[in-house]
Amino acid sequence: MEFFQQTYTALRGPTGVQQTPADTITRLSDRLSPSTLLADRRAAVLSLKGLARVHKQLVGTHALQGLLGIIQNDADTVTTLCDTFDGSYAQRDLGLDHTDRVLEDEKTAHKLFALLGDQDPSLRYSACILLIGILQNRPLKVQAYFLKAPVGPATVIALLDGEKEIVGHAIAMLAALIRQSVEIQKILAFDGIFEKLLSVVTREGGLEGQSVVTDALKCVDTLLRFNTSNQSYFRETNLPSLLCSLLFFNPNVQPDQAVPQDFALQFWTEDKIANVGLILESIGLLLGSKGSGLREGYAFTKLLIEMGLASNAPTPLKVKCLRLLPPAAAPLLPDMILTPYMPVPDTNGEEWDRLEAATGIDALLELIMHGEYNGQDSVRRQKESVDLRATAVGVFEHFLRDDLVKEAIVSGMLPSENSGTSAHSPVTPLLFGLIIPPSSPFDRASVSSVQFAAILFAHLLRHAPRCKDLARKIVPPPLTPLSTSTAGGAFFVPADGDPPPPPESTSRDDTEDGPQSLLALITEHLSLAFLQRSRAGLAPREAREADRVICVYLLLLSQWLWEDPRAVREFIEAGGLGVLVEQLNQPSEIDVVVPGLCAFLLGVCYEFNREPGEITRVTMYSILTRLGADVLVGRMNRMREDERIKVVGPDSWVLPCPTPGPQALDPAFTPMYEGEMEIWFDWAFVDFWKANIHTIQRGIVADPDSASSSTAQSGEESILVASLRGIIAKQAAEIEALQIKLKELTTTPLAFAGASTSETSQTTAEIDEERVALKVALEAERTKRAEVEKEQEDLLVLLDELSSKRAKDKQRMEEQGMDVSEDEEGEGEDEDKEEEE
């Protein structure tokens, strides 16, 4: 009661005198002197605390200095004065001004850091709250004071062992303190902050915990993200093993050891998804850092692969796992045995069937071709599910870094050498996806499977001449109705018994020259897709699916036929040229992408039509002239401006459906559900297309007898080639001159018909001698020319290999995030122009 009386007296002032807020605050400020009785001082502080909300400026002007003098007992009021969360700009400015006054003397900040270790919980709490406020307002100044504080980091770290009510605020203060300060991060790390934070995670319920656990894991991520010193320290402790244990994963797992079901099948909540995502980020950071020497490297790799390919983790977490998987981990996939699971229908994810064991690469291909859980819900194209399949394509691309791996995969699709001339290739999952004919009406799931199969196959052929040679020998087997209807996946449920026997083959009508090759079959499928697309009354959705199928066939053929004259010849003989010309004669008035791709592929055929055949470059040149080079170039340029090309990036080729932009497709088209996504082109194709479109645009106006200008050459290479061409031209002129002279000498004896016998004999002998000499010289020149031509051919092959290697190296450098000079791309084009001139 006495306390309230003192407070009332302090506020009232002399009896009968009207009080203003300024008078009251001034009088209360006078009572903050250390000489004032403790009870009076406490009453004044409480009164000022109440007034600070309404009269922040007055309290700051009159009382802030006095409050700083007794801050150890009144941090709360100072916190109110420094608050910048008020909606008014003026109030926020006052908060910043008061913060600057608080930080005028570093001793005030040092005193606050010391109060974090006080025995009184309320004092620790008040000091922590005030530090959070001033760190948000002036972080750099507070961080500088912390580095010079006498108490050091001990009081900050000790807060994490405090009462449950203060731990959350302590983590918030810690997050603000370490933000963008590498030095503070190092100091705290070597004083045991990692151990304390992970101890909080364990104490608060593990990854099932709520906001406190999430904030603690965010601090761990901040301490590791851009701090190589902390990463090295973290790796040298037993903390990486603790990250595995938090996910119920054995950190000492062996290659032939199965993961526990507690890891593969877990219950997931929103909080747990967020927490596991942060743990995975830390694992990926440690696994991908340079020169890590991480003892748990294999365990981390297996953890990411298992969770991404063989668990019931939510799809966003699976996407994160595959994205965080380092490129060097991809070669481990064939030797890693996984046990995928599938949810039992109508059990709401509470019951799961265990599928047959599979290698990691098989599980990866299954995911790409059919989607999650053996394609159980592949019809729906939600963002997460399409993102997952696209991310898996990136892992497969890392797996193909070695050309020998590419060749081994393509070789696995070739017919057996012991099966005779009419043998067919074995049906692999990838080949199956390529040879599925376009359905009518177009089925969403099969369209996606064909699309991803074509993207994968393009990765096998790109920059790989040997793989292109092998691919032309692939002879697809005939498909039965049963096999096409069971395209949902390759896995089966052991509980259902043995896997079904393969269907019996039914012979397809092969051509008169023998079985149909894969290239010819894809050309046939392209023609069939165009035919179905041209049907009258096609629904907008089915028309869109048809366009996606057509585009994927065109992008695959463009990359296959590039720098492969034999493939171009086979494509032309299979009727591909007629298909393209027919479409370019009557292009779509709605979609600019299909005509643009047709024009590009036609240009590729013309550029690399270098093999003898019925349709030569001269024939194609007349076709290009009739279609109009300007028209073809214009269609390619309009395609370049389409949003489906422009917005595609290395990590963003999954697009919303429909893709927004001024050149949207049929306005009558509407997505099946909100958030529907789709894929038109992968980044690898877009990069290939952008790099070569100018070459094709120049090539379609080139003379039929001109050499190919597709191979980019360095300055030294161009000089060497030009020199060889000059030598050959000079030798050709000399040979021609010798042939003319020889012809003249052959007819010379007729001019001596009236001469004497002795003179004629003498002249004939001289002529014969000169003729023999000329023949010898002519033969020598021909031999020399043949040698030079062979040398040029060998050099051109070498230059082609060097250019392919440069393209691969450039691609790998870009994938590693390294800068690549733009001059390299333009160099070959400029030199080609000079050669043409």
Protein Blocks (a to p, Z undefined) as FASTA:
>chain_A
ZZmmmmmmmmnopghiacdfklmmmmmmmmmpfkbcfklmmmmmmmmmmmmmmmmmlmmm
mmmmmmmmmmmmmmmlmmmmmpckbfbfklmmmmmmmmmmmmmpmklmmmmmmmmmpmbl
klmmmmmmmmmmmmmmmmmlmmmmmmmgmnlmmlmmmmmmmcfklmmmmmmmmmmmmgop
lklmmmmmmnopmmmmmmmmmmnopjmbcfklmmmmmmmmmmmmmmmklmmmmmmmmklm
mmmmmnopafkbcfklccdfklmpccddfklmmmmmmmmmmmmmmmmpghklpaklmmmm
mmmmmmmmmccbdfklmmmmmmmpcfklmmmmmmpccddddddehklopaccddddddfk
lmmmmmmmnogehhlammpccfklmmmmmmmmmmmmmmmmpmklmmmmmmmmpccfkloj
kbccdddfklmmmmpccdddddfklmmmmmmmmmmmmmmmgoplklmmmmmmpccddddf
klmmmmnbjbdcfknopaddddddddddddfkbccdfklmmmmmmmmmmmmmmpghiafk
lmmmmmmmmmmmmmmmmmmmgoplklmmmmmmnommmmmmmmmmmccfkbmmlmmmmmmm
mmmmmmmmmbgcfbdfklmmmmmmmnopmlmmmmmmmmmmpmklmmpcfklcbccddded
jkbccfkbccfbehiacdfbdfklmmmmmmmmmmmmmmmmpcfkbccfkbccdfklmmmm
mmmmmmmmmmmmmmmmmmmmmmmmmmmmmmmmmpcfklmmmmmmmmmmmmmmmmmmmmmm
mmmmmmmmmmmmmmmmmmmmmmmmmmmmmmmmmmnopacdfklmmmmmmmmmmmmZZ
